[in-house]
Amino acid sequence: MVCTEAAYAKLNLTLDILGKRPDGYHELRMVMQSITLSDTVTVSPLPGTELHVTADLPYLPRGDGNIAAKAARRFFEAAGLPPTGLSIDLQKRIPVCAGMAGGSSDGAAVLRLLRRLYAPEMTEEHLEETGALVGSDVPFCVRGGTALAEGRGERLTDLPPLPPCSLVVCKPPCSISTPELFAQVRTKKLRCHPDTAGMTAALAQGDLAGVARRVYNVFEEALPRRYGEVFSIKSELLNLGAMAASMTGSGPSVFGIFSDKSSAAQAAEALSAQYECVYLCEPV
């Protein structure tokens, strides 16, 4: 049986770093949002036990180095099932190394597909716990929607959905190393932190303007100067009518929130004249 699933990208409406953990990771608090930009993941059972990963981007890993293959391995372990041969095909639309959880969303889609095929009785909680063994963003990508993510990102609390709006996402041609950016952060010296409580309250009230006022990512404070294009895109989005603009994750993608689709479409068109990777999206 061939099964296909959409793998939705994520944005960080807020991203806060609370400190360093004893395990070497950082303690995070983030409000995360899935969006309509998505990859397509297809899983096909094969004879034997080999995993084959294919993708429409030739530079992506084809074997266990791909997070989709890692997710499959973890699934069979968690389900207590013997490994099964699989063909996993990835049709990519989410840009790579963009701060949008493209790889994690693919891994999460694999987990959902394999549960459908082999263990429909597996609970959502168990699937998210399995995702946490694959990557920090995978549990949220399994769940989707709007959520508060804490710890490394694996502790999730559902939040009311982002009010209706349009989103414009732009990825500049540079890439940012997540470990490098974490190394730049000095938690005690961060001057600003997002108002996470205010963000959750605004979501509960369906207050898009209140959400927009509280969009913030502390990584922007630690961003080396050579990534100044991030701030240029932020400024341009705001000049084009965005209610708020921010980098997502560890970047370099930047998103803007627009109250109406017409303004968002005009902004996306304007940015497309300068950048290849521009996306007009909505919340999922």
Order of alpha helices (4+ residues) and beta strands (2+ residues): beta-beta-beta-alpha-beta-alpha-alpha-alpha-beta-beta-beta-alpha-alpha-alpha-beta-alpha-alpha-beta-beta-alpha-beta
